[in-house]
Amino acid sequence: MFHIPRRALLAGALAAPSAAHAEGAPVRMIVPFAPGGATDVAARLVVPAFAEALGRLVIVENRGGGGSLIGAEAAAAAPPDGSAIGFFTVTTAVLAPALQRSPRIDIRRAFAPVCLVGTMPMLLVCGPHVPAQNFQEFVALLRDSPKPLTYGSAGPGSINHLSAHLLTMRAGGKAEHIPYRGAGPVIPDMIAGNVDFLIEGFASLHNYARSGALRGLAVLAETRHSSLPEVPTAIEAGMAEFRILNWFGAYAPATTPALVLARLETAMRRAVAEPAVARKLRENGIDPVGGSAAELERFWDAEIALWLPVVRDAGVVLD
């Protein structure tokens, strides 16, 4: 589960380098979600080292609402001078605009990638009442159960919803979506036997899988996770190339000059590479990457190619 001391949260809201290195106006890091969530926590973990590497004051600015698009619009409208960057996940960079009938912003054209900060593998778990003991048996249930399995999510169009829809598509099976107000409330209902399965970020689920309260069926990443070494990936269990990650990336307005983008990229990559920052990210279930702008651009395009057909097939429209 994401955890960060209140004192660290307050410090992360306003991070300054040493006085000898500070220069220029403050940089706003716009997080398109409310304080305390996963994206906010990840941003605040990297801000102090980012400010130090950049040599400028960095302020975390939470702009939640609109399915994260209000914050994205604020970041896109900022001056293209390095004074503001967006700190986005797959929700903002890919899913939210795809779920709008008439999106007010074209995310792909509005932003230039800066750095892929980190990734978080998704984990497939089921309640202990589900008869499947492993991923292969679970896929067979999705295909052959006379009564469709049920899955919970944080709501229509959420990463949980679309991940489970993608899994069902790949399995050639069927399942019933049960939306909740957040992924957290799904967990006790799975344990109680009221809903069958959930796909959620590793940080939220691995302790339940480790304790046996929930059954870990597959890590949806390229490799197994050290916290649950006995749980295979879906790929090694037979579903080729089935990978679902949540991720965190830094973005700047699209018209930001190349030299400014390079400065932001260097500072962010240096921040993620700091041993203390990397350790704190891992403690919160995030695998630090620190990928280049070019790597983020390739990754971003691959994620768009993955999710747009899923959104269309799910038929979810949120506006």
C-alpha positions in Angstrom: 0.0 0.0 0.0 1.2 3.5 -0.7 2.5 5.1 2.5 4.4 8.2 3.2 4.8 10.1 6.4 2.8 13.3 6.8 6.0 15.2 7.5 7.5 14.0 4.2 4.3 14.9 2.3 4.5 18.5 3.6 8.2 18.6 2.7 7.5 17.2 -0.7 4.9 19.9 -1.5 7.6 22.5 -1.6 11.1 21.3 -2.4 14.0 23.6 -2.8 17.7 23.0 -3.7 20.4 24.5 -1.8 20.5 28.3 -1.9 23.7 28.3 -3.8 22.1 26.4 -6.7 18.6 27.9 -6.8 18.0 30.1 -9.8 14.9 31.2 -11.8 11.2 31.1 -10.9 9.7 28.1 -9.2 8.7 25.1 -11.3 5.2 23.7 -10.8 4.8 20.0 -10.9 1.1 19.5 -11.7 -0.4 16.3 -10.4 -3.9 15.8 -11.9 -5.2 14.1 -8.8 -6.0 15.0 -5.2 -3.3 14.8 -2.5 -2.5 11.5 -0.9 -3.1 9.2 -3.9 -0.6 7.0 -5.7 0.3 9.7 -8.3 0.7 12.4 -5.7 2.9 10.2 -3.5 5.1 9.2 -6.4 5.5 12.9 -7.4 6.5 14.0 -3.9 9.0 11.2 -3.6 11.0 12.5 -6.6 10.5 16.3 -6.1 13.3 17.0 -3.6 16.0 15.3 -5.7 14.5 16.8 -8.9 14.6 20.3 -7.4 18.2 19.8 -6.4 19.3 18.5 -9.8 17.4 21.3 -11.6 18.7 24.0 -9.3 15.2 25.5 -8.9 12.4 25.5 -6.4 9.7 22.9 -7.3 6.2 23.1 -6.0 3.7 20.2 -6.2 0.3 21.5 -7.5 -2.6 19.2 -7.1 -5.3 19.9 -9.8 -7.8 17.0 -9.5 -11.1 16.6 -11.3 -12.5 15.8 -14.7 -11.1 12.3 -14.6 -7.6 13.9 -14.3 -8.1 16.1 -17.4 -8.5 19.3 -15.5 -4.9 19.0 -14.3 -3.7 18.0 -17.8 -5.4 21.1 -19.3 -3.6 23.3 -16.7 -0.3 21.7 -17.6 -0.8 22.1 -21.3 -1.8 25.8 -20.9 1.4 26.6 -18.9 4.1 28.7 -20.5 6.5 26.4 -22.6 9.5 27.6 -20.6 10.1 24.8 -18.2 8.1 26.5 -15.4 5.5 23.7 -15.3 5.5 20.0 -16.0 2.7 17.4 -15.7 3.2 14.3 -13.7 0.9 11.7 -15.4 -0.1 8.1 -15.3 -1.7 5.8 -17.9 -5.0 7.3 -16.8 -4.2 10.8 -17.8 -1.8 10.1 -20.7 -3.9 7.4 -22.4 -7.3 6.4 -20.9 -9.0 9.6 -19.8 -9.0 11.3 -23.3 -9.9 8.0 -25.0 -13.0 7.7 -22.8 -14.4 11.2 -23.8 -16.7 11.5 -26.8 -15.4 15.0 -27.5 -12.2 15.4 -25.5 -11.2 19.1 -24.8 -7.6 18.3 -25.1 -5.5 16.1 -27.4 -3.0 14.7 -24.9 -0.7 13.2 -27.5 -0.3 16.6 -29.4 -0.4 18.8 -26.3 2.7 17.4 -24.5 6.3 16.5 -25.1 7.6 13.5 -23.1 10.3 14.3 -20.5 11.0 11.1 -18.5 9.5 7.8 -17.7 9.8 7.9 -13.9 8.7 4.4 -13.0 6.3 1.5 -13.6 4.0 -0.5 -11.3 3.0 -4.0 -12.4 -0.6 -5.0 -12.0 -1.5 -8.1 -10.1 -4.4 -10.4 -10.9 -6.0 -11.8 -7.7 -9.2 -13.7 -6.9 -11.1 -14.4 -3.7 -10.4 -17.7 -1.8 -13.9 -18.9 -2.8 -12.9 -19.1 -6.5 -12.1 -22.7 -7.4 -9.2 -21.8 -9.8 -5.8 -22.5 -8.1 -3.7 -21.0 -10.8 -3.8 -18.7 -13.9 -4.5 -21.5 -16.4 -7.5 -22.8 -14.3 -8.7 -19.2 -14.0 -8.6 -18.6 -17.8 -10.6 -21.9 -18.2 -13.2 -20.6 -15.8 -13.5 -17.4 -17.7 -14.2 -19.4 -20.8 -16.3 -22.2 -19.5 -18.1 -21.2 -16.4 -21.9 -21.3 -17.0 -22.3 -18.3 -14.7 -19.9 -15.4 -15.6 -17.3 -14.5 -13.1 -17.5 -11.1 -11.5 -14.8 -8.5 -11.2 -14.6 -5.2 -9.2 -13.1 -1.9 -10.3 -12.8 1.7 -9.3 -15.5 2.6 -11.8 -16.3 2.5 -15.5 -13.2 3.3 -17.6 -10.8 2.8 -14.7 -7.6 0.8 -15.2 -9.1 -2.0 -13.2 -12.2 -2.2 -15.4 -10.3 -2.0 -18.7 -7.6 -4.4 -17.5 -10.2 -7.0 -16.7 -11.9 -6.4 -19.9 -8.7 -6.9 -21.8 -8.0 -10.1 -19.9 -11.5 -11.4 -20.8 -11.0 -10.5 -24.4 -7.7 -12.3 -24.6 -9.1 -15.4 -22.8 -12.1 -15.6 -25.1 -14.4 -15.6 -22.0 -17.0 -13.6 -20.2 -17.2 -11.7 -16.9 -19.5 -9.3 -15.2 -18.2 -5.8 -14.3 -19.2 -4.5 -10.8 -18.0 -0.9 -10.4 -17.1 0.5 -6.9 -16.1 3.9 -5.6 -12.4 3.0 -5.7 -10.5 -0.2 -5.9 -10.0 -0.5 -2.2 -13.6 -1.5 -1.3 -13.4 -4.4 -3.7 -10.8 -6.2 -1.6 -13.0 -7.0 1.5 -15.8 -8.0 -0.8 -13.5 -10.5 -2.6 -12.4 -11.8 0.8 -16.0 -12.2 1.8 -16.9 -14.0 -1.5 -19.1 -11.3 -3.0 -17.0 -10.6 -6.0 -14.6 -13.0 -7.8 -11.5 -11.1 -9.0 -9.6 -7.8 -9.4 -6.7 -6.5 -11.3 -5.0 -3.7 -9.4 -1.5 -2.2 -8.8 0.9 -4.5 -7.1 1.4 -2.2 -4.1 -2.3 -2.4 -3.1 -2.6 -6.2 -3.3 0.7 -8.0 -2.7 0.3 -8.1 1.1 -3.2 -9.8 0.8 -1.8 -12.3 -1.7 1.3 -13.0 0.5 -0.9 -13.6 3.6 -3.3 -15.9 1.6 -6.3 -13.6 2.2 -6.5 -13.4 -1.6 -5.1 -15.8 -4.2 -2.4 -14.3 -6.4 -2.9 -15.7 -9.9 -0.5 -13.8 -12.1 1.8 -10.8 -12.2 1.0 -8.8 -15.3 4.6 -7.9 -16.2 7.6 -9.2 -18.0 9.1 -10.8 -14.9 8.0 -12.1 -11.5 8.1 -9.8 -8.6 10.5 -10.3 -5.7 7.6 -9.7 -3.1 5.7 -12.7 -4.5 8.3 -14.9 -6.2 6.0 -17.9 -6.3 3.3 -16.1 -8.5 4.1 -16.5 -12.2 3.6 -13.9 -14.8 0.7 -14.3 -17.2 3.2 -14.6 -20.0 5.0 -17.6 -18.5 1.6 -19.1 -17.6 0.7 -19.2 -21.3 -0.8 -15.8 -22.3 1.8 -14.4 -24.7 2.8 -10.7 -24.3 0.1 -10.1 -21.7 1.5 -7.1 -19.8 -0.4 -4.4 -17.9 1.5 -1.7 -16.1 0.5 1.4 -14.3 3.2 4.0 -14.8 4.4 7.5 -14.0 5.8 10.0 -16.5 6.8 13.6 -16.6 5.6 15.8 -19.5 6.1 19.4 -20.6 3.9 21.5 -23.0 4.6 20.4 -26.6 6.1 23.7 -27.7 8.8 23.7 -25.0 12.2 24.4 -26.6 14.5 21.4 -27.0 17.2 22.8 -24.7 14.6 23.3 -21.9 13.3 19.8 -22.4 16.8 18.4 -22.2 17.4 20.2 -19.0 14.2 18.9 -17.4 14.9 15.3 -18.7 18.5 15.3 -17.2 17.3 16.6 -13.9 14.4 14.1 -13.6 16.6 11.1 -14.7 19.2 12.2 -12.1 16.5 12.4 -9.4 15.1 8.9 -10.1 18.6 7.5 -10.1 19.3 8.8 -6.6 19.6 5.6 -4.4 17.3 7.1 -1.7 14.7 8.0 -4.2 14.8 4.7 -5.9 14.5 2.9 -2.6 11.5 4.9 -1.6 9.8 4.3 -4.9 10.4 0.5 -4.5 9.0 0.7 -1.0 5.8 2.1 -2.5 5.5 -0.6 -5.2 7.0 1.4 -8.0 9.9 0.1 -10.1 12.2 3.1 -10.8 13.0 3.6 -14.5 14.3 7.1 -15.2 13.9 6.5 -18.9 14.8 9.1 -21.5 12.3 11.3 -23.3 12.7 9.1 -26.4 12.0 6.0 -24.3 8.9 7.5 -22.8 7.7 8.5 -26.3 8.0 4.9 -27.6 6.4 3.5 -24.4 3.6 6.1 -24.6 2.8 5.2 -28.2 2.8 1.5 -27.4 0.4 2.1 -24.5 -2.0 4.1 -26.7 -1.9 1.3 -29.3 -2.7 -1.2 -26.6 -5.6 0.6 -24.8 -7.5 2.4 -27.6 -9.0 -0.9 -29.0 -9.9 -2.0 -25.5 -11.7 1.2 -24.7 -13.6 0.9 -28.0 -14.5 -2.7 -27.3 -15.6 -1.9 -23.8 -17.9 0.8 -25.1 -17.3 3.2 -22.2 -18.0 6.9 -22.8 -17.8 9.2 -19.8 -19.0 12.5 -21.1 
